[in-house]
């Protein structure tokens, strides 16, 4: 039974309606996306730029700061600001395009997600706005000057925060009811001087009427009443009132493109999208707002001078009925929702004692919940163009995503990062669902179901990867995530699992599994070549393109992923079979399929083959490239590719086997009649329970050798987790000679130094949370089989013996330490930036980056990718009751002290 108001709200509404109908569903960047790109050459970044976004109406969605909308994004609320020095209003987050930055697209603002309940009954974020003119050009010019070898030039480097001449702008939402949203903006002047600011709460309709569709020929309207009320009328949603507490004036325009400004052609309206911007920044010298106070976009203007060190608060309320005193009891209701949020997290964090860890975990959940977004993309309409707009270039019909005409997305989806990655990515989403399940299991389950629906999944069974290329291949982790979400949900539901959810997902995953087998194992030998697999530049070659000289790549990671996928499907089918015995046949199918993959990995060509994915000399797994002349070459890059076979591990419980006689007979038949396959199954007798059976690619010697290398601090093990590439390559770069050219892989612990796959992420040395979490999860399974008596050396060559579980917990603690304050109060994630380390207005707040420096834990890449980096929340939960052995704690502290020196 649900306890506490937020849990009750969750139990009453499992879908994105009711209390979840309104939420932070706006993107932070709609410009520069594939959806909005109607260019002839597919140059999404330049078709609509940051500057153009001010004046151009979007086709597929909206963006904004602190954005809130309904679940189909028809009515959008956000905030604009003006420091009285900028040439444009601050209406959206700024960043550089892929070409403008020396390490790919990069947001150049400072903002944090601080809090959110899963129904968004309370949310809070912080935006830091400079009081001097925002350094747009300075950022562009300096980043353009820098090369791959140089660090990125961030807003912190510009000096705009050095003298504390900035505003801390806290944006909060609290729902009085399902359709009654209170909003509060509190602006702190952190500087030494009084400073003016204009705050512009903004409401707009997503433009659905300009594209020529009969179903959307209706144009909604809003109109102003004095300076305290905007009436909103929308056919699909009815009437709403937006109350403003003490606004100076109400400003109206249309959410339509300023064609004259952008293209030199006639406008459809005298008051286009940028009308409010032009009116404000010209100090009311332009007549670009509608004097009749009607339109499809409106802002309330609040202009105040805030004294040094003081603050001002601005209040508004959006509700679907009339209220005579809209701000009566406002603060009490706000305080009530904050208390309820505290109660919800106090219960969730009951085992987490450390206040710093509680804060990190709560901000991680906040980032994940704020990163929900309404994602709208009808590929068929996008390809053919809209009736009322010029037709797209003919090449579009055969270009990007042309094979995905069935894909019609219009859902609330968890985004990797709402600025840098404001579109779903299949394997990112799977990882998001694990920590999300801890706060809202129903939302997590729906997220896994979305990409498997018939209007997302390709008819051939492929799961769409991401909008830049739906046909790219991401690792098949959907099955793993399904089982993890099921486990978490079962744990929170008093041990009762949602078998209907498992069964529903399982049927769709069967289609995807078959696609993998048919498409990525073209020789039928159970060795897979998945291609890109989301690991960007990890290999010698760009794995998203055909191999040079007609070579064929067989991948240790692709094969490891498929072995893991097979065991995930086995585990799910066993669970369902305990309720529906007919699924025993499916369990048998995946049991044997796994054995064939495991056997194939031992030797690609059988006993007489001279090549295998496992290299006996190095005791490690590598990719193999086959050249048309018959030669096969091991690509001896010591990367996380060779650790991925570790993830293929599952335990067969004899108690479950006894409940499934058909499956049990098949297992026993294989053990008795197929010695070549039976030797791949480890067997261990547990007193009182019988024989457990371990299914794993890694058993005995190979498992020990992989762990030995993974736990070696001179190779994979960093003070902050497991690196994606061995530090061995720092002194020994891997070189591949081809046609007189040398292709080289070096240990690169931070940002990428190559342009493979765009160059904005790097797998040649940094620490990545998703694969580290899979390492943790796999080690815990190995421990469940081998138990307390099986000891390994951790770290390698330390002489310190621990159980596999203790090693897993120690790795988790290193990952958590990226964010946790050290003895001097610093957070590794912020590197050497003293402002972010020492200033409490910065250091109290946590950013969750895409990946982390392999040596010092500094955050790299996207700075708000709480999606899969949000897995730190689950690690904190999993390790809350665990403690490190004293030798490991001491070794870790000494190691970190050396790094800091």
Secondary structure, DSSP 8 states (H G I E B T S, - for coil): ---SHHHHHHHH--SSSGGGSSBS--BS--TTSSTT---SS--HHHHS-HHHHTT---SS--B-EEEEE-TT-SEEEEEEEE-SS-SS-B-S--EE-TTTSTTS-EE--EEEEEEE-TT-SEEEEEEEEESS---HHHHHHHHHH--TTS----GGGGTTTTT--EEEEEEEEEEEETTEEEEEEEEEE-SSS-EEEEEEEEEEE---SSS--GGG----EEEEETTTEEEEEETTTEEEEEEESS-SEEEEE-SS--HHHHHSS--S-SS-TTHHHHHHHTTS-S--S-TT-EESEEEEEEEEEE-TT-EEEEEEEEESS--TTTTTTHHHHHHHHHHHHHHHHHHHTTT---HHHHHHHHHHHHHHHHTEEEEEEEHHHHHH--TTS----GGGGGSTTTT-TT-EEEEEEE-SBTTTB-S--HHHHHHHHHHHHHH-HHHHHHHHHHTTSTTTS-TTS-----TT-TTS-----HHHHHHHHHHHHHHHTTT---HHHHHHHHHHHHHHHHHHHHHH-TTSSS------TT-TT-SSS-TTS--GGG-EEE-HHHHHHHHHHHHHHHHHHHHHHTTSGGGHHHHHHHHHHHHHHHHHHH-TT-TT-S--SEETTTTEE-EEEE-TTS-EEEE---BGGGTGGGG-EEEE-HHHHHT-HHHHHHHHHHHHH-HHHHTTEEEEEETTTEEEEEEES--HHHHHHHHHHHT-TTTTEETTEEBSB-THHHHS-EEEEETTEEEEE--B-SS-SS-GGGSSS--SB-B-HHHHHHHHHHHHHHHHHH-TT-EEESSTTS--EEEHHHHHHHHHHHHHTTTSB-TTS-BGGGTT-HHHHH-HHHHTS--B-SEE-TTT--EES-TB-HHHHTHHHHHHHHHTT----HHHHHHHHHHHHHHH-
